Amino acid sequence: MRNYKVTAVIPAKNEETTIERVIKSLDFVDEIIVVNDGSSDNTLCILRQTDVTVINNPYNIGYDSSLSKGVDLAFKTANIVFTFDADGQHNADDAKSMVESMIEKDYDLVLGVRKSKPRLTEHVFAYFLKKINILDPLCGLKVYRHNVYESTGFFDNLQSIGTQLSIEASLRNFKICNHHITINKRKDTSRFGINIIANYKIGKSLCIILMNYWRRIHGYKKNHDK
């Protein structure tokens, strides 16, 4: 990774029990940007004792907007950026392997694929995007090369739960790899909410995606040399 600047972007809300351990695990990156999304616990205090770059949202603006702020800042200087969850469910070894795969095999986008999806709406979301080679769109671990971000100039302007840039990348025939990863069980409740709330949010985002991309997805033809 010597010739690349690799930056991790981590959205965090009330992750005081895991955030320090997550940061320490990512010792292979050049920069870590943590977006503190209006945490009411000690997350911000912990972050201020580390050497990471902190974006502090004084109030909660949501997962998509937090990710967008982090990715926008990261790509001002980085060649490769990956998103990583603050709750300890992702493994740094998977992220490192995905970055190395991107560099070695010249991928533009490497997408994490979990062994299982916890919610019905996640399966539905994946069903519609499987045609464009996105197998697990709601996995929070994704690696982007700068040219993918540069092609759109934005990360997400639809509140798509972090999926829009990967959809754009696929539809524009960037070189994509789906990479299987392991997931650690979270001990507390997901920041995305209980199942009813989470399924509503996911279903809403899927409707937005389909309204904006259905024709392009339906007419998608994979570039055979990719």
Secondary structure as the mmCIF struct_conf table of DSSP 4:
data_model
#
loop_
_struct_conf.conf_type_id
_struct_conf.id
_struct_conf.beg_label_comp_id
_struct_conf.beg_label_asym_id
_struct_conf.beg_label_seq_id
_struct_conf.end_label_comp_id
_struct_conf.end_label_asym_id
_struct_conf.end_label_seq_id
TURN_TY1_P TURN_TY1_P1 ARG A 2 ASN A 3
BEND BEND1 TYR A 4 TYR A 4
STRN STRN1 VAL A 6 ALA A 12
BEND BEND2 LYS A 13 ASN A 14
TURN_TY1_P TURN_TY1_P2 GLU A 16 THR A 18
HELX_RH_AL_P HELX_RH_AL_P1 ILE A 19 SER A 25
TURN_TY1_P TURN_TY1_P3 ASP A 27 PHE A 28
BEND BEND3 VAL A 29 ASP A 30
STRN STRN2 GLU A 31 ASP A 37
BEND BEND4 GLY A 38 GLY A 38
BEND BEND5 SER A 40 ASN A 42
HELX_RH_AL_P HELX_RH_AL_P2 THR A 43 LEU A 47
TURN_TY1_P TURN_TY1_P4 ARG A 48 GLN A 49
BEND BEND6 THR A 50 VAL A 52
STRN STRN3 THR A 53 ASN A 57
BEND BEND7 PRO A 58 TYR A 59
HELX_RH_AL_P HELX_RH_AL_P3 TYR A 63 ALA A 74
TURN_TY1_P TURN_TY1_P5 PHE A 75 THR A 77
BEND BEND8 ASN A 79 ASN A 79
STRN STRN4 ILE A 80 THR A 83
BEND BEND9 ALA A 86 GLY A 88
BEND BEND10 HIS A 90 HIS A 90
HELX_RH_AL_P HELX_RH_AL_P4 ALA A 92 LYS A 105
TURN_TY1_P TURN_TY1_P6 ASP A 106 ASP A 106
BEND BEND11 ASP A 108 ASP A 108
STRN STRN5 LEU A 109 VAL A 113
BEND BEND12 LYS A 115 LYS A 115
BEND BEND13 PRO A 118 ARG A 119
HELX_RH_AL_P HELX_RH_AL_P5 LEU A 120 LEU A 129
HELX_RH_3T_P HELX_RH_3T_P1 LYS A 130 ILE A 132
TURN_TY1_P TURN_TY1_P7 ASN A 133 ASN A 133
BEND BEND14 LEU A 135 LEU A 135
TURN_TY1_P TURN_TY1_P8 PRO A 137 LEU A 138
BEND BEND15 GLY A 140 GLY A 140
STRN STRN6 LYS A 142 ARG A 145
HELX_RH_AL_P HELX_RH_AL_P6 HIS A 146 THR A 152
BEND BEND16 GLY A 153 GLY A 153
BEND BEND17 PHE A 155 PHE A 155
BEND BEND18 ASN A 157 LEU A 158
BEND BEND19 ILE A 161 GLY A 162
HELX_RH_AL_P HELX_RH_AL_P7 GLN A 164 LEU A 171
TURN_TY1_P TURN_TY1_P9 ARG A 172 ASN A 173
STRN STRN7 ILE A 176 HIS A 180
HELX_LH_PP_P HELX_LH_PP_P1 ASN A 184 ARG A 186
BEND BEND20 LYS A 187 ASP A 188
TURN_TY1_P TURN_TY1_P10 ARG A 191 PHE A 192
BEND BEND21 ILE A 194 ILE A 194
HELX_RH_AL_P HELX_RH_AL_P8 ASN A 195 HIS A 218
TURN_TY1_P TURN_TY1_P11 GLY A 219 GLY A 219
TURN_TY1_P TURN_TY1_P12 HIS A 224 ASP A 225
#
